[in-house]
Amino acid sequence: MRTARTATAGLALAAGLFATPPAVEAHPHIWAEARLELAITDGKLTGLRHVWRFDDIFSSTVLLEFDKNADNKLDEAELAEVGNTVRGSIAEYDYFQLVQ
């Protein structure tokens, strides 16, 4: 009888594990417009500027996270912190960007 109870408990546990839905992880979608600008000085190419424009929702999230003085705008120090965070996150990709 004990074996039957153990088997029943084991089957119930297995059924519970398979009946439980898997964990769901959401992937945030960020809409961005990116462009590359040429920096030209005295008729010579002196650099490249990456210009990114993000959607309102992502921009609001950045504002909430980095606006330390809560004035609803990012001052130079706050923007510098955003820049440091972005550079840190793209460093793992060796700053790769495909230009076509």
FIKOLZA-1660 file (N, C-alpha, C; in steps of 0.1 Angstrom, whole numbers, plus 5000, padded with zeros to 4 digits):
% residues 100
   i   px   py   pz ch aa at
   1 5008 4988 5000  A  M  N
   1 5000 5000 5000  A  M CA
   1 5009 5013 5000  A  M  C
   2 5020 5012 5007  A  R  N
   2 5029 5023 5008  A  R CA
   2 5034 5027 4994  A  R  C
   3 5038 5016 4986  A  T  N
   3 5043 5018 4973  A  T CA
   3 5032 5025 4964  A  T  C
   4 5020 5022 4966  A  A  N
   4 5009 5028 4958  A  A CA
   4 5008 5043 4961  A  A  C
   5 5009 5046 4974  A  R  N
   5 5008 5060 4978  A  R CA
   5 5020 5068 4973  A  R  C
   6 5032 5062 4973  A  T  N
   6 5044 5069 4968  A  T CA
   6 5043 5071 4953  A  T  C
   7 5038 5061 4946  A  A  N
   7 5036 5062 4932  A  A CA
   7 5026 5073 4928  A  A  C
   8 5015 5073 4936  A  T  N
   8 5005 5083 4934  A  T CA
   8 5010 5097 4936  A  T  C
   9 5017 5098 4947  A  A  N
   9 5023 5111 4950  A  A CA
   9 5033 5116 4940  A  A  C
  10 5041 5106 4935  A  G  N
  10 5051 5109 4924  A  G CA
  10 5044 5114 4911  A  G  C
  11 5033 5107 4908  A  L  N
  11 5025 5110 4896  A  L CA
  11 5019 5124 4897  A  L  C
  12 5014 5127 4909  A  A  N
  12 5007 5140 4912  A  A CA
  12 5018 5151 4911  A  A  C
  13 5030 5149 4916  A  L  N
  13 5040 5159 4915  A  L CA
  13 5044 5161 4901  A  L  C
  14 5046 5150 4893  A  A  N
  14 5050 5151 4879  A  A CA
  14 5039 5158 4871  A  A  C
  15 5026 5155 4874  A  A  N
  15 5015 5162 4867  A  A CA
  15 5015 5177 4870  A  A  C
  16 5018 5180 4883  A  G  N
  16 5018 5194 4887  A  G CA
  16 5029 5202 4880  A  G  C
  17 5041 5195 4879  A  L  N
  17 5052 5202 4872  A  L CA
  17 5049 5204 4857  A  L  C
  18 5043 5195 4851  A  F  N
  18 5040 5196 4836  A  F CA
  18 5028 5205 4834  A  F  C
  19 5019 5206 4844  A  A  N
  19 5007 5215 4842  A  A CA
  19 5010 5229 4845  A  A  C
  20 5021 5232 4852  A  T  N
  20 5025 5246 4855  A  T CA
  20 5030 5253 4843  A  T  C
  21 5024 5264 4839  A  P  N
  21 5029 5272 4828  A  P CA
  21 5044 5276 4830  A  P  C
  22 5052 5277 4820  A  P  N
  22 5066 5281 4821  A  P CA
  22 5066 5296 4825  A  P  C
  23 5077 5300 4830  A  A  N
  23 5079 5314 4833  A  A CA
  23 5079 5322 4820  A  A  C
  24 5074 5334 4821  A  V  N
  24 5073 5343 4809  A  V CA
  24 5082 5355 4812  A  V  C
  25 5090 5358 4802  A  E  N
  25 5099 5369 4803  A  E CA
  25 5096 5379 4792  A  E  C
  26 5093 5391 4795  A  A  N
  26 5090 5401 4784  A  A CA
  26 5102 5407 4779  A  A  C
  27 5103 5409 4766  A  H  N
  27 5114 5416 4760  A  H CA
  27 5109 5430 4757  A  H  C
  28 5115 5440 4763  A  P  N
  28 5110 5454 4759  A  P CA
  28 5114 5458 4745  A  P  C
  29 5105 5464 4739  A  H  N
  29 5107 5469 4725  A  H CA
  29 5109 5484 4726  A  H  C
  30 5120 5488 4720  A  I  N
  30 5123 5502 4719  A  I CA
  30 5124 5507 4705  A  I  C
  31 5116 5517 4702  A  W  N
  31 5116 5522 4688  A  W CA
  31 5126 5533 4688  A  W  C
  32 5135 5532 4678  A  A  N
  32 5146 5542 4677  A  A CA
  32 5148 5546 4663  A  A  C
  33 5152 5558 4661  A  E  N
  33 5156 5563 4648  A  E CA
  33 5171 5566 4650  A  E  C
  34 5179 5561 4641  A  A  N
  34 5194 5563 4643  A  A CA
  34 5199 5568 4629  A  A  C
  35 5208 5578 4631  A  R  N
  35 5214 5583 4618  A  R CA
  35 5229 5586 4622  A  R  C
  36 5237 5587 4611  A  L  N
  36 5251 5590 4613  A  L CA
  36 5253 5603 4606  A  L  C
  37 5259 5612 4613  A  E  N
  37 5263 5625 4608  A  E CA
  37 5278 5627 4606  A  E  C
  38 5282 5633 4596  A  L  N
  38 5296 5635 4593  A  L CA
  38 5300 5648 4600  A  L  C
  39 5311 5648 4607  A  A  N
  39 5316 5661 4613  A  A CA
  39 5327 5665 4603  A  A  C
  40 5325 5677 4598  A  I  N
  40 5335 5682 4588  A  I CA
  40 5340 5696 4593  A  I  C
  41 5353 5697 4593  A  T  N
  41 5360 5709 4597  A  T CA
  41 5370 5713 4586  A  T  C
  42 5368 5725 4581  A  D  N
  42 5377 5730 4570  A  D CA
  42 5377 5720 4558  A  D  C
  43 5365 5715 4555  A  G  N
  43 5364 5707 4543  A  G CA
  43 5369 5692 4545  A  G  C
  44 5373 5689 4558  A  K  N
  44 5379 5676 4560  A  K CA
  44 5370 5668 4570  A  K  C
  45 5369 5656 4568  A  L  N
  45 5361 5647 4577  A  L CA
  45 5369 5646 4590  A  L  C
  46 5363 5650 4601  A  T  N
  46 5370 5650 4614  A  T CA
  46 5364 5640 4624  A  T  C
  47 5352 5635 4620  A  G  N
  47 5346 5626 4629  A  G CA
  47 5332 5621 4625  A  G  C
  48 5327 5612 4632  A  L  N
  48 5313 5607 4629  A  L CA
  48 5305 5609 4642  A  L  C
  49 5293 5613 4640  A  R  N
  49 5284 5614 4652  A  R CA
  49 5272 5605 4650  A  R  C
  50 5270 5597 4661  A  H  N
  50 5258 5588 4661  A  H CA
  50 5247 5596 4668  A  H  C
  51 5236 5597 4661  A  V  N
  51 5224 5604 4666  A  V CA
  51 5213 5594 4667  A  V  C
  52 5208 5593 4680  A  W  N
  52 5197 5583 4682  A  W CA
  52 5185 5591 4688  A  W  C
  53 5174 5588 4682  A  R  N
  53 5161 5594 4687  A  R CA
  53 5152 5583 4691  A  R  C
  54 5148 5583 4704  A  F  N
  54 5140 5572 4709  A  F CA
  54 5125 5576 4710  A  F  C
  55 5117 5565 4711  A  D  N
  55 5102 5567 4713  A  D CA
  55 5099 5574 4727  A  D  C
  56 5087 5579 4728  A  D  N
  56 5083 5586 4740  A  D CA
  56 5083 5578 4752  A  D  C
  57 5079 5565 4751  A  I  N
  57 5079 5556 4763  A  I CA
  57 5093 5554 4768  A  I  C
  58 5102 5550 4759  A  F  N
  58 5115 5548 4764  A  F CA
  58 5122 5560 4769  A  F  C
  59 5119 5571 4763  A  S  N
  59 5125 5584 4767  A  S CA
  59 5119 5588 4781  A  S  C
  60 5107 5585 4784  A  S  N
  60 5101 5588 4797  A  S CA
  60 5108 5579 4807  A  S  C
  61 5111 5566 4804  A  T  N
  61 5117 5557 4813  A  T CA
  61 5131 5562 4817  A  T  C
  62 5138 5567 4806  A  V  N
  62 5152 5573 4809  A  V CA
  62 5151 5585 4818  A  V  C
  63 5141 5594 4815  A  L  N
  63 5139 5605 4824  A  L CA
  63 5136 5602 4838  A  L  C
  64 5128 5592 4840  A  L  N
  64 5124 5588 4854  A  L CA
  64 5137 5582 4861  A  L  C
  65 5145 5575 4854  A  E  N
  65 5156 5568 4860  A  E CA
  65 5168 5578 4863  A  E  C
  66 5170 5587 4854  A  F  N
  66 5182 5596 4855  A  F CA
  66 5180 5610 4860  A  F  C
  67 5168 5614 4860  A  D  N
  67 5165 5628 4865  A  D CA
  67 5165 5629 4880  A  D  C
  68 5177 5630 4885  A  K  N
  68 5180 5629 4900  A  K CA
  68 5173 5641 4907  A  K  C
  69 5173 5653 4901  A  N  N
  69 5167 5664 4908  A  N CA
  69 5152 5666 4905  A  N  C
  70 5146 5657 4898  A  A  N
  70 5132 5656 4896  A  A CA
  70 5126 5669 4890  A  A  C
  71 5134 5675 4880  A  D  N
  71 5129 5688 4874  A  D CA
  71 5123 5685 4860  A  D  C
  72 5121 5672 4857  A  N  N
  72 5116 5667 4844  A  N CA
  72 5124 5671 4832  A  N  C
  73 5137 5673 4834  A  K  N
  73 5146 5675 4823  A  K CA
  73 5159 5670 4827  A  K  C
  74 5167 5666 4817  A  L  N
  74 5181 5661 4820  A  L CA
  74 5191 5672 4819  A  L  C
  75 5198 5676 4830  A  D  N
  75 5208 5686 4829  A  D CA
  75 5221 5679 4824  A  D  C
  76 5232 5687 4823  A  E  N
  76 5244 5681 4817  A  E CA
  76 5250 5669 4825  A  E  C
  77 5249 5670 4838  A  A  N
  77 5255 5659 4846  A  A CA
  77 5246 5647 4845  A  A  C
  78 5233 5648 4844  A  E  N
  78 5224 5637 4842  A  E CA
  78 5226 5631 4828  A  E  C
  79 5227 5640 4818  A  L  N
  79 5230 5635 4805  A  L CA
  79 5243 5627 4804  A  L  C
  80 5253 5632 4811  A  A  N
  80 5266 5625 4811  A  A CA
  80 5264 5611 4817  A  A  C
  81 5256 5610 4827  A  E  N
  81 5253 5597 4833  A  E CA
  81 5246 5587 4823  A  E  C
  82 5237 5593 4816  A  V  N
  82 5230 5585 4805  A  V CA
  82 5240 5580 4795  A  V  C
  83 5249 5589 4791  A  G  N
  83 5259 5586 4781  A  G CA
  83 5268 5575 4786  A  G  C
  84 5272 5576 4799  A  N  N
  84 5281 5566 4805  A  N CA
  84 5274 5552 4805  A  N  C
  85 5261 5552 4808  A  T  N
  85 5254 5540 4809  A  T CA
  85 5253 5534 4795  A  T  C
  86 5250 5542 4785  A  V  N
  86 5248 5537 4771  A  V CA
  86 5262 5532 4766  A  V  C
  87 5272 5539 4768  A  R  N
  87 5286 5534 4764  A  R CA
  87 5289 5521 4770  A  R  C
  88 5286 5520 4783  A  G  N
  88 5289 5508 4790  A  G CA
  88 5281 5496 4785  A  G  C
  89 5269 5499 4781  A  S  N
  89 5261 5487 4776  A  S CA
  89 5264 5483 4762  A  S  C
  90 5269 5493 4754  A  I  N
  90 5273 5489 4740  A  I CA
  90 5288 5484 4739  A  I  C
  91 5295 5486 4750  A  A  N
  91 5309 5482 4750  A  A CA
  91 5311 5467 4748  A  A  C
  92 5301 5459 4753  A  E  N
  92 5301 5445 4752  A  E CA
  92 5300 5440 4737  A  E  C
  93 5296 5449 4728  A  Y  N
  93 5295 5447 4714  A  Y CA
  93 5306 5453 4707  A  Y  C
  94 5316 5458 4714  A  D  N
  94 5328 5465 4708  A  D CA
  94 5323 5477 4700  A  D  C
  95 5313 5484 4704  A  Y  N
  95 5307 5496 4698  A  Y CA
  95 5304 5494 4684  A  Y  C
  96 5300 5481 4680  A  F  N
  96 5297 5478 4666  A  F CA
  96 5285 5485 4661  A  F  C
  97 5286 5490 4649  A  Q  N
  97 5274 5495 4642  A  Q CA
  97 5276 5493 4627  A  Q  C
  98 5266 5487 4621  A  L  N
  98 5267 5485 4607  A  L CA
  98 5262 5497 4599  A  L  C
  99 5271 5503 4591  A  V  N
  99 5267 5514 4583  A  V CA
  99 5266 5510 4568  A  V  C
 100 5254 5512 4562  A  Q  N
 100 5252 5508 4548  A  Q CA
 100 5249 5520 4540  A  Q  C
% end
